[in-house]
Amino acid sequence: MDKNLFDRLIKSAEQMVAIEKGELQPAPNTVTKFRIPDVKKIRANTHLKQNEFAELLGVSTALVQSWETSRRVPNGPALKLLYIIENQPKILETLKAI
């Protein structure tokens, strides 16, 4: 590997660590990865069965099963809704009323 390329790679890794520690702000327009929610844990905390949870989210039971077994990853509005349910469980009452 080219020394210049290696040095850039090391510098990039060091910057990543500094960003994760909050010591450095990422550059504008950079890609940020978010953690994947633990759908099974979120659902278990709601005390709902898979089919009930799926209906609440407006998705199929098979999709919830796929998320829980990591065959698929939640995305789009469902991902945001899962984060909301995880952080603000009282939202369930609103969702049940819809």
C-alpha positions in Angstrom: 0.0 0.0 0.0 1.2 3.5 -0.9 2.5 5.3 2.2 0.5 8.4 1.5 -2.7 6.4 1.2 -1.9 4.6 4.4 -1.2 7.9 6.3 -4.5 9.2 5.0 -6.3 6.1 6.2 -4.8 6.4 9.7 -5.7 10.1 9.9 -9.2 9.2 8.9 -9.5 6.5 11.5 -8.2 9.0 14.2 -10.7 11.6 13.1 -13.5 9.0 13.4 -12.5 8.2 16.9 -12.4 11.9 17.8 -15.9 12.4 16.3 -17.2 9.4 18.3 -15.7 10.9 21.5 -17.3 14.3 20.8 -13.9 15.9 20.5 -14.4 16.8 16.8 -17.4 17.8 14.7 -17.9 15.9 11.5 -17.6 17.8 8.2 -20.9 19.1 6.7 -22.6 16.6 4.3 -20.9 13.6 5.8 -22.7 10.3 6.1 -23.7 9.4 9.6 -24.7 5.8 10.5 -27.3 5.3 13.2 -27.6 2.2 15.3 -30.2 -0.4 14.3 -32.9 -0.6 16.9 -33.5 -3.9 18.8 -37.0 -4.5 17.4 -37.6 -7.5 19.6 -36.7 -5.6 22.7 -38.9 -2.6 21.8 -41.8 -4.9 21.1 -41.3 -6.9 24.3 -41.3 -3.6 26.2 -44.7 -2.8 24.7 -46.1 -6.2 25.9 -47.6 -6.7 22.4 -47.6 -9.9 20.3 -45.9 -9.7 16.9 -49.1 -9.3 15.0 -50.4 -6.6 17.3 -47.1 -4.7 17.0 -47.1 -5.1 13.2 -50.7 -3.7 13.1 -49.7 -0.7 15.2 -46.8 0.1 12.9 -48.8 -0.5 9.7 -46.5 -3.4 8.5 -46.9 -7.1 8.1 -46.3 -9.6 10.9 -43.7 -11.3 8.6 -41.8 -8.0 8.4 -41.7 -7.7 12.2 -40.4 -11.3 12.3 -37.7 -10.5 9.8 -36.6 -7.4 11.8 -36.5 -9.4 15.0 -34.3 -12.1 13.4 -32.1 -9.6 11.6 -33.0 -10.9 8.1 -34.1 -7.4 7.3 -33.4 -3.9 8.7 -36.1 -1.4 9.4 -35.9 1.7 7.3 -37.8 4.9 6.4 -40.9 5.9 8.4 -40.9 2.5 10.3 -37.4 3.1 11.5 -38.2 6.6 12.8 -41.4 5.3 14.4 -39.4 2.5 16.2 -37.0 5.1 17.6 -40.0 7.2 18.8 -41.6 4.2 20.5 -38.3 3.2 22.1 -37.7 6.7 23.5 -41.3 7.8 24.1 -43.3 4.7 24.9 -46.4 6.7 25.8 -46.8 7.3 22.1 -48.3 3.8 21.9 -51.6 5.1 23.2 -51.8 7.6 20.4 -50.9 4.9 17.8 -53.6 2.6 19.2 -56.2 5.3 18.8 -55.4 5.8 15.1 
